[in-house]
Amino acid sequence: MVTRRDVASIVGLGAIGAAAAGALASPAVAQAADPNESTFARIRRTKKMRIGAVGGGAPYYMKDLSSGQWKGFYVDIAKALADDMEAELEITETTWGNSVLDLQANKIDIFFGLNPTPKRALVIDFSVPVFNNAFAILCKKDFKPKSWAELNSPDIKIAVDQGSSHDQVVSRLTPKAQITRLKTADDATAALQTGRVDAQCLITMLSLTVLKKNPSLGQLVLPTPIFATTSNAGFRRETDKTWRDYVNTWIDFNKGLGFIRNAIITNMELVGVTEADIPPGVSL
């Protein structure tokens, strides 16, 4: 298997080249940044790459409350990307719902884990898919709907984290249901656990993790028809597309090497989820 070290030797941006470039740089480099400076140029100049991460978003993002250290497959992927950019990774905690706002406000340079919805595409740019996924429903024990149509009833209560792709999906597919919009996905799970709602909409990967932590919560259902989607990176919209284009090239290259799939599977196993747990009809 090709390792990250092999990749660095093949496609690394080159520490020697960077050192040489630094030696030739003029004093003007130390001056204030151009307000029109592109994200790619700023990362190369400052050697800092900023990402957002979601607390409680395992296996995407996991924060150790005692040490403050972040783990998760998107953390591993972002670290590898930063390494190839010869940059230090800086992590800012956010939520799924606030991540787009953080990109727009220039608080972060990239956010991994966004579904490319039309509403989001109005204000930010997206990368190529990192992996495939599907929307699922976590249901209380005595409730097992088979379809989105069955969920689309005034008698059904569904919890979502406000502003997330989960929110957008249930708003579109189950407009007749009673939709409870809460601050975080953890809050929505708590609503299901305490019986305030009948179900919670989550992406399949997150649903599997929640059930592994709390098997008594209920069961995972993939309502038909399966609403397949992708997990992508989001970028602040800017005229210079070099940053987006570079990340797209990087993702495709590392998918081909198997690095991204390995990062996903390894981090799933850390939270007790195996590839065999993924429901039929959903593939990475």
C-alpha positions as a Markdown table, in Angstrom:
| # | Residue | x | y | z |
|---|---|---|---|---|
| 1 | Met | 0.0 | 0.0 | 0.0 |
| 2 | Val | 1.3 | 3.5 | -0.8 |
| 3 | Thr | 1.8 | 5.5 | 2.4 |
| 4 | Arg | 1.5 | 9.2 | 3.1 |
| 5 | Arg | 5.3 | 9.3 | 3.2 |
| 6 | Asp | 5.5 | 7.9 | -0.3 |
| 7 | Val | 2.9 | 10.4 | -1.4 |
| 8 | Ala | 5.0 | 13.2 | 0.1 |
| 9 | Ser | 8.1 | 12.1 | -1.8 |
| 10 | Ile | 6.1 | 11.9 | -5.0 |
| 11 | Val | 4.0 | 15.0 | -5.0 |
| 12 | Gly | 5.3 | 17.1 | -2.0 |
| 13 | Leu | 5.6 | 20.8 | -2.7 |
| 14 | Gly | 9.3 | 20.5 | -1.7 |
| 15 | Ala | 10.8 | 21.8 | 1.5 |
| 16 | Ile | 14.1 | 22.5 | -0.3 |
| 17 | Gly | 12.2 | 24.5 | -2.9 |
| 18 | Ala | 10.3 | 26.4 | -0.3 |
| 19 | Ala | 13.5 | 27.2 | 1.6 |
| 20 | Ala | 15.1 | 28.5 | -1.6 |
| 21 | Ala | 12.1 | 30.6 | -2.3 |
| 22 | Gly | 12.2 | 32.0 | 1.2 |
| 23 | Ala | 15.8 | 33.0 | 0.8 |
| 24 | Leu | 15.0 | 34.9 | -2.4 |
| 25 | Ala | 11.9 | 36.6 | -0.9 |
| 26 | Ser | 12.1 | 40.4 | -0.6 |
| 27 | Pro | 11.4 | 42.3 | 2.6 |
| 28 | Ala | 8.0 | 43.2 | 1.2 |
| 29 | Val | 6.8 | 39.7 | 2.2 |
| 30 | Ala | 6.7 | 40.8 | 5.8 |
| 31 | Gln | 4.3 | 43.6 | 5.0 |
| 32 | Ala | 0.6 | 43.5 | 5.6 |
| 33 | Ala | -1.3 | 41.1 | 3.3 |
| 34 | Asp | -3.1 | 42.3 | 0.3 |
| 35 | Pro | -6.9 | 42.5 | 1.1 |
| 36 | Asn | -7.5 | 40.9 | -2.3 |
| 37 | Glu | -5.0 | 38.0 | -1.6 |
| 38 | Ser | -6.4 | 34.7 | -2.5 |
| 39 | Thr | -6.9 | 31.9 | 0.0 |
| 40 | Phe | -4.2 | 29.8 | -1.7 |
| 41 | Ala | -1.7 | 32.6 | -1.7 |
| 42 | Arg | -2.5 | 33.4 | 2.0 |
| 43 | Ile | -1.9 | 29.8 | 3.0 |
| 44 | Arg | 1.4 | 29.6 | 1.1 |
| 45 | Arg | 2.5 | 33.0 | 2.6 |
| 46 | Thr | 1.5 | 32.4 | 6.2 |
| 47 | Lys | 2.0 | 28.6 | 6.3 |
| 48 | Lys | -1.3 | 28.3 | 8.1 |
| 49 | Met | -4.4 | 26.4 | 6.9 |
| 50 | Arg | -7.6 | 26.9 | 8.8 |
| 51 | Ile | -10.4 | 24.4 | 9.0 |
| 52 | Gly | -13.7 | 24.1 | 11.0 |
| 53 | Ala | -14.5 | 21.1 | 13.0 |
| 54 | Val | -17.7 | 19.9 | 14.7 |
| 55 | Gly | -17.6 | 18.8 | 18.3 |
| 56 | Gly | -19.6 | 15.5 | 18.7 |
| 57 | Gly | -19.3 | 14.9 | 14.9 |
| 58 | Ala | -17.6 | 11.4 | 15.2 |
| 59 | Pro | -16.3 | 9.8 | 13.1 |
| 60 | Tyr | -15.9 | 13.0 | 11.0 |
| 61 | Tyr | -14.6 | 15.0 | 14.0 |
| 62 | Met | -13.9 | 14.0 | 17.6 |
| 63 | Lys | -12.6 | 16.3 | 20.3 |
| 64 | Asp | -11.0 | 15.0 | 23.5 |
| 65 | Leu | -12.5 | 17.1 | 26.2 |
| 66 | Ser | -9.6 | 16.5 | 28.6 |
| 67 | Ser | -6.8 | 17.3 | 26.2 |
| 68 | Gly | -8.6 | 19.5 | 23.6 |
| 69 | Gln | -7.1 | 17.3 | 20.8 |
| 70 | Trp | -9.1 | 16.7 | 17.7 |
| 71 | Lys | -9.4 | 13.3 | 15.9 |
| 72 | Gly | -11.6 | 12.0 | 13.2 |
| 73 | Phe | -11.2 | 11.1 | 9.5 |
| 74 | Tyr | -11.7 | 14.7 | 8.3 |
| 75 | Val | -9.1 | 15.8 | 10.8 |
| 76 | Asp | -6.6 | 13.2 | 9.4 |
| 77 | Ile | -7.5 | 14.2 | 5.8 |
| 78 | Ala | -7.1 | 17.9 | 6.6 |
| 79 | Lys | -3.7 | 17.3 | 8.3 |
| 80 | Ala | -2.5 | 15.4 | 5.3 |
| 81 | Leu | -3.7 | 18.3 | 3.0 |
| 82 | Ala | -1.9 | 20.8 | 5.2 |
| 83 | Asp | 1.3 | 18.8 | 5.2 |
| 84 | Asp | 1.3 | 18.8 | 1.4 |
| 85 | Met | 0.7 | 22.6 | 1.5 |
| 86 | Glu | 3.7 | 22.8 | 3.9 |
| 87 | Ala | 1.3 | 24.5 | 6.4 |
| 88 | Glu | 0.3 | 24.2 | 10.0 |
| 89 | Leu | -3.3 | 23.1 | 10.6 |
| 90 | Glu | -5.4 | 25.4 | 12.7 |
| 91 | Ile | -8.8 | 24.1 | 13.9 |
| 92 | Thr | -11.8 | 26.3 | 14.8 |
| 93 | Glu | -14.8 | 24.6 | 16.5 |
| 94 | Thr | -18.1 | 25.2 | 14.6 |
| 95 | Thr | -21.4 | 23.5 | 13.9 |
| 96 | Trp | -22.7 | 21.9 | 10.7 |
| 97 | Gly | -25.2 | 24.8 | 10.5 |
| 98 | Asn | -22.6 | 27.6 | 11.1 |
| 99 | Ser | -19.8 | 26.2 | 8.9 |
| 100 | Val | -21.0 | 28.0 | 5.7 |
| 101 | Leu | -21.2 | 31.3 | 7.7 |
| 102 | Asp | -17.7 | 30.7 | 9.0 |
| 103 | Leu | -16.5 | 30.2 | 5.4 |
| 104 | Gln | -18.2 | 33.4 | 4.2 |
| 105 | Ala | -16.8 | 35.4 | 7.2 |
| 106 | Asn | -13.2 | 34.2 | 6.3 |
| 107 | Lys | -12.8 | 32.5 | 9.7 |
| 108 | Ile | -11.8 | 29.3 | 8.0 |
| 109 | Asp | -10.3 | 28.3 | 4.6 |
| 110 | Ile | -12.1 | 25.0 | 4.1 |
| 111 | Phe | -14.7 | 22.9 | 5.7 |
| 112 | Phe | -14.9 | 19.2 | 5.1 |
| 113 | Gly | -18.2 | 17.4 | 5.4 |
| 114 | Leu | -20.8 | 19.4 | 3.5 |
| 115 | Asn | -23.4 | 18.1 | 1.2 |
| 116 | Pro | -23.6 | 20.3 | -1.9 |
| 117 | Thr | -27.2 | 21.5 | -1.6 |
| 118 | Pro | -28.5 | 24.1 | -4.1 |
| 119 | Lys | -29.1 | 26.5 | -1.2 |
| 120 | Arg | -25.4 | 26.3 | -0.1 |
| 121 | Ala | -24.2 | 26.5 | -3.7 |
| 122 | Leu | -25.7 | 30.0 | -3.9 |
| 123 | Val | -23.1 | 31.3 | -1.5 |
| 124 | Ile | -20.0 | 29.0 | -1.4 |
| 125 | Asp | -18.1 | 26.7 | -3.8 |
| 126 | Phe | -17.7 | 22.9 | -3.4 |
| 127 | Ser | -14.9 | 20.4 | -4.0 |
| 128 | Val | -15.3 | 17.2 | -5.9 |
| 129 | Pro | -16.9 | 14.4 | -3.6 |
| 130 | Val | -14.7 | 13.0 | -0.9 |
| 131 | Phe | -17.0 | 10.0 | -0.4 |
| 132 | Asn | -20.6 | 8.9 | -1.0 |
| 133 | Asn | -23.3 | 8.8 | 1.7 |
| 134 | Ala | -27.0 | 8.8 | 2.2 |
| 135 | Phe | -29.6 | 10.4 | 4.6 |
| 136 | Ala | -31.0 | 8.1 | 7.2 |
| 137 | Ile | -33.6 | 8.3 | 10.0 |
| 138 | Leu | -32.9 | 7.3 | 13.6 |
| 139 | Cys | -36.3 | 6.1 | 14.9 |
| 140 | Lys | -37.6 | 5.3 | 18.4 |
| 141 | Lys | -38.0 | 1.5 | 19.1 |
| 142 | Asp | -41.7 | 1.2 | 18.3 |
| 143 | Phe | -41.4 | 3.2 | 15.0 |
| 144 | Lys | -40.0 | 1.9 | 11.8 |
| 145 | Pro | -41.2 | 3.9 | 8.7 |
| 146 | Lys | -40.3 | 2.4 | 5.3 |
| 147 | Ser | -40.5 | 5.5 | 3.2 |
| 148 | Trp | -40.1 | 9.3 | 3.2 |
| 149 | Ala | -43.8 | 9.5 | 2.2 |
| 150 | Glu | -44.7 | 7.7 | 5.5 |
| 151 | Leu | -42.7 | 10.2 | 7.4 |
| 152 | Asn | -44.4 | 13.1 | 5.7 |
| 153 | Ser | -47.3 | 13.2 | 8.1 |
| 154 | Pro | -48.6 | 15.8 | 10.7 |
| 155 | Asp | -48.5 | 13.0 | 13.3 |
| 156 | Ile | -44.7 | 12.5 | 12.9 |
| 157 | Lys | -42.2 | 14.5 | 14.9 |
| 158 | Ile | -38.7 | 14.8 | 13.5 |
| 159 | Ala | -35.7 | 16.5 | 15.1 |
| 160 | Val | -32.8 | 18.0 | 13.1 |
| 161 | Asp | -29.9 | 20.4 | 13.8 |
| 162 | Gln | -30.9 | 23.8 | 12.5 |
| 163 | Gly | -29.4 | 25.0 | 9.2 |
| 164 | Ser | -27.8 | 21.6 | 8.4 |
| 165 | Ser | -28.3 | 19.4 | 5.4 |
| 166 | His | -30.5 | 17.2 | 7.6 |
| 167 | Asp | -32.7 | 20.2 | 8.1 |
| 168 | Gln | -32.9 | 20.9 | 4.4 |
| 169 | Val | -33.7 | 17.3 | 3.5 |
| 170 | Val | -36.6 | 16.9 | 5.9 |
| 171 | Ser | -37.9 | 20.4 | 5.0 |
| 172 | Arg | -38.0 | 19.3 | 1.4 |
| 173 | Leu | -39.1 | 15.6 | 1.8 |
| 174 | Thr | -41.4 | 15.8 | 4.8 |
| 175 | Pro | -42.9 | 19.3 | 4.9 |
| 176 | Lys | -46.1 | 18.0 | 6.6 |
| 177 | Ala | -44.2 | 16.5 | 9.5 |
| 178 | Gln | -43.6 | 18.4 | 12.8 |
| 179 | Ile | -40.0 | 19.4 | 12.4 |
| 180 | Thr | -38.1 | 20.4 | 15.6 |
| 181 | Arg | -35.0 | 22.4 | 14.8 |
| 182 | Leu | -32.4 | 22.4 | 17.5 |
| 183 | Lys | -28.9 | 23.9 | 17.8 |
| 184 | Thr | -26.8 | 20.8 | 17.3 |
| 185 | Ala | -27.2 | 17.2 | 16.2 |
| 186 | Asp | -26.5 | 16.1 | 19.8 |
| 187 | Asp | -29.5 | 18.2 | 20.9 |
| 188 | Ala | -31.6 | 16.4 | 18.3 |
| 189 | Thr | -30.5 | 13.1 | 19.5 |
| 190 | Ala | -31.3 | 14.0 | 23.1 |
| 191 | Ala | -34.8 | 14.9 | 21.9 |
| 192 | Leu | -35.2 | 11.5 | 20.4 |
| 193 | Gln | -33.8 | 9.8 | 23.5 |
| 194 | Thr | -36.2 | 11.6 | 25.8 |
| 195 | Gly | -39.2 | 10.8 | 23.6 |
| 196 | Arg | -39.9 | 14.4 | 22.5 |
| 197 | Val | -39.7 | 13.3 | 18.9 |
| 198 | Asp | -40.3 | 10.1 | 16.9 |
| 199 | Ala | -37.2 | 10.3 | 14.8 |
| 200 | Gln | -34.0 | 12.2 | 13.9 |
| 201 | Cys | -32.6 | 12.8 | 10.4 |
| 202 | Leu | -28.8 | 12.2 | 10.2 |
| 203 | Ile | -26.4 | 11.3 | 7.5 |
| 204 | Thr | -25.8 | 7.5 | 7.6 |
| 205 | Met | -22.2 | 7.7 | 8.9 |
| 206 | Leu | -23.3 | 9.8 | 11.9 |
| 207 | Ser | -26.4 | 7.6 | 12.5 |
| 208 | Leu | -24.2 | 4.5 | 12.8 |
| 209 | Thr | -21.9 | 6.2 | 15.3 |
| 210 | Val | -24.9 | 7.5 | 17.4 |
| 211 | Leu | -26.4 | 3.9 | 17.6 |
| 212 | Lys | -23.0 | 2.4 | 18.5 |
| 213 | Lys | -22.8 | 4.8 | 21.5 |
| 214 | Asn | -26.4 | 4.2 | 22.5 |
| 215 | Pro | -27.9 | 1.0 | 21.1 |
| 216 | Ser | -31.1 | 1.4 | 23.2 |
| 217 | Leu | -31.9 | 4.6 | 21.3 |
| 218 | Gly | -33.8 | 2.8 | 18.5 |
| 219 | Gln | -32.9 | 1.7 | 15.0 |
| 220 | Leu | -31.6 | 3.1 | 11.8 |
| 221 | Val | -33.9 | 3.3 | 8.8 |
| 222 | Leu | -33.0 | 4.2 | 5.2 |
| 223 | Pro | -36.3 | 5.5 | 3.9 |
| 224 | Thr | -37.2 | 4.7 | 0.3 |
| 225 | Pro | -36.3 | 5.9 | -2.1 |
| 226 | Ile | -32.8 | 6.2 | -0.8 |
| 227 | Phe | -31.7 | 9.8 | -1.0 |
| 228 | Ala | -28.0 | 9.5 | -1.9 |
| 229 | Thr | -25.7 | 12.4 | -1.5 |
| 230 | Thr | -21.9 | 13.1 | -1.3 |
| 231 | Ser | -19.7 | 14.6 | 1.4 |
| 232 | Asn | -17.6 | 17.4 | 0.0 |
| 233 | Ala | -15.4 | 20.3 | 1.1 |
| 234 | Gly | -16.7 | 23.8 | 1.0 |
| 235 | Phe | -14.8 | 27.0 | 0.2 |
| 236 | Arg | -15.4 | 30.7 | 0.5 |
| 237 | Arg | -16.4 | 32.0 | -2.9 |
| 238 | Glu | -13.6 | 34.1 | -4.5 |
| 239 | Thr | -12.6 | 35.0 | -8.0 |
| 240 | Asp | -9.3 | 33.1 | -7.9 |
| 241 | Lys | -10.2 | 29.4 | -7.9 |
| 242 | Thr | -6.6 | 28.1 | -7.4 |
| 243 | Trp | -7.4 | 26.9 | -3.8 |
| 244 | Arg | -10.5 | 25.0 | -4.9 |
| 245 | Asp | -8.7 | 23.5 | -7.9 |
| 246 | Tyr | -5.7 | 22.4 | -5.9 |
| 247 | Val | -7.9 | 20.7 | -3.3 |
| 248 | Asn | -9.9 | 18.9 | -6.1 |
| 249 | Thr | -6.6 | 17.6 | -7.5 |
| 250 | Trp | -5.5 | 16.5 | -4.1 |
| 251 | Ile | -8.7 | 14.7 | -3.3 |
| 252 | Asp | -8.8 | 12.8 | -6.6 |
| 253 | Phe | -5.1 | 11.8 | -6.2 |
| 254 | Asn | -5.5 | 10.6 | -2.7 |
| 255 | Lys | -8.8 | 8.8 | -3.4 |
| 256 | Gly | -6.9 | 6.9 | -6.1 |
| 257 | Leu | -4.1 | 5.9 | -3.7 |
| 258 | Gly | -6.7 | 4.6 | -1.2 |
| 259 | Phe | -5.6 | 7.1 | 1.5 |
| 260 | Ile | -9.0 | 8.7 | 1.9 |
| 261 | Arg | -10.9 | 5.4 | 2.2 |
| 262 | Asn | -8.3 | 4.1 | 4.7 |
| 263 | Ala | -8.7 | 7.3 | 6.8 |
| 264 | Ile | -12.5 | 6.8 | 6.9 |
| 265 | Ile | -12.5 | 3.1 | 7.7 |
| 266 | Thr | -9.8 | 3.5 | 10.4 |
| 267 | Asn | -11.7 | 6.3 | 12.2 |
| 268 | Met | -15.0 | 4.4 | 11.9 |
| 269 | Glu | -13.4 | 1.6 | 13.8 |
| 270 | Leu | -12.3 | 4.0 | 16.5 |
| 271 | Val | -16.0 | 4.5 | 17.4 |
| 272 | Gly | -16.9 | 0.9 | 17.0 |
| 273 | Val | -18.4 | 1.1 | 13.5 |
| 274 | Thr | -17.1 | -1.4 | 10.8 |
| 275 | Glu | -17.6 | -1.4 | 7.1 |
| 276 | Ala | -20.0 | -4.3 | 7.6 |
| 277 | Asp | -22.3 | -2.1 | 9.6 |
| 278 | Ile | -23.0 | 0.1 | 6.6 |
| 279 | Pro | -26.6 | -0.6 | 5.3 |
| 280 | Pro | -27.1 | -2.1 | 1.9 |
| 281 | Gly | -27.5 | 0.6 | -0.7 |
| 282 | Val | -24.9 | 2.8 | 0.8 |
| 283 | Ser | -21.2 | 2.7 | -0.3 |
| 284 | Leu | -18.2 | 4.8 | 0.3 |
